[in-house]
Structure formats: C-alpha cells, structure tokens
Amino acid sequence: MNDQLNELRTLAAKAENRRTETGIPRVAMVQGSMLREIAAPDSAMTRVSLAIQWIRRDFAEPLRVDALAQKAAMSVSAFHRHFKAVTNFSPLQYQKRVRLLHARSLLVASAHSVTSAAFDVGYESATQFSRDYARVFGLPPARDAAPILADTRGATR
C-alpha cells in the first residue's frame, strides 16, 4: 500500500514539474494566465474587483445583488459564480464580513456601544448583529472588545 502511495506521489510530482513545449513549467503558465485575467480591463475578475470596491465603499447600504451584477455587466448567476471564485464568499456574505470588521474597529478604536456600531455599519437589528459577530469572531461583541479596550486604556496610563 505504501509503495503504491509513494508511486502516485512521484507521478504527481513529475506531472507538476513537466515543462511545456516552450520550456516554461506548467505552473508558471497557469499563473501567467491568471495574471492576464486580472490585468485585462474587461475581464470578469476586473469587474468583480470593481464590485468589491463598491461593497467596501457602501457597506452600510442595503445590497441588491441584481443591481451589483448589472453594474458589473454580468447576469446574476455569472456574477455570483465569479464573485465567489474570487472572494470565497457570496456577495452578501462578503458585505456582512466587511460590516463586521468595520464594526469591530468601531468598538475598539472609537469605543462605540454595540448597538451604535451595529446601526452604524448597516444592521437593522442589534440582536442579529451580535449573533453574526459571535459566529464570525467567536465571542459576542462586548466580550470581544473588552480586553482590547482594557489593554489600550492600560497602555495610555
């Protein structure tokens, strides 16, 4: 069994290191095509990148994926697929993550209350905000921010 596994590993390594007819390793060719995709002015990646910028800029506003897809000149399903391929999140999950990260900075840097931070980043319910926050960061917002605030207050004395 171990001999077969080692043989498979050896074959896989040889396949990865095989060079194309041009002498360029296949891995470099794949990376080059990805760079061309990113750099192309009208590629799906470029349009998703613009959508990411819109979400980051207007994260507190309600997000309509169909409107975002239209701005990116894609169908909703294509936009969703490309967006998830680039970010690993759906557009709504990405917006939620941006909101939560911004709220965390408000809680720590500006000593906002949990409710104030929730509404400032676009949540309509402080309870839902606390649930989402705890799911992402592992602790409710007040318990997550308290030790950081205590450390910063102690450092300024």
C-alpha positions, 0 to 999 in steps of 0.5 A: 500500500505504501509503495503504491502511495509513494508511486502516485506521489512521484507521478504527481510530482513529475506531472507538476514539474513537466515543462511545456513545449516552450520550456516554461513549467506548467505552473508558471503558465497557469499563473501567467494566465491568471495574471492576464485575467486580472490585468485585462480591463474587461475581464470578469475578475476586473469587474468583480474587483470593481464590485468589491470596491463598491461593497467596501465603499457602501457597506452600510447600504442595503445590497441588491445583488441584481443591481451589483451584477448589472453594474458589473455587466454580468447576469446574476448567476455569472456574477455570483459564480465569479464573485465567489471564485474570487472572494470565497464568499457570496456577495452578501456574505462578503458585505456582512464580513466587511460590516463586521470588521468595520464594526469591530474597529468601531468598538475598539478604536472609537469605543462605540456601544454595540448597538451604535456600531451595529446601526452604524455599519448597516444592521437593522437589528442589534440582536442579529448583529451580535449573533453574526459577530459571535459566529464570525469572531467567536465571542459576542461583541462586548466580550470581544472588545473588552480586553482590547479596550482594557489593554489600550486604556492600560497602555495610555496610563 
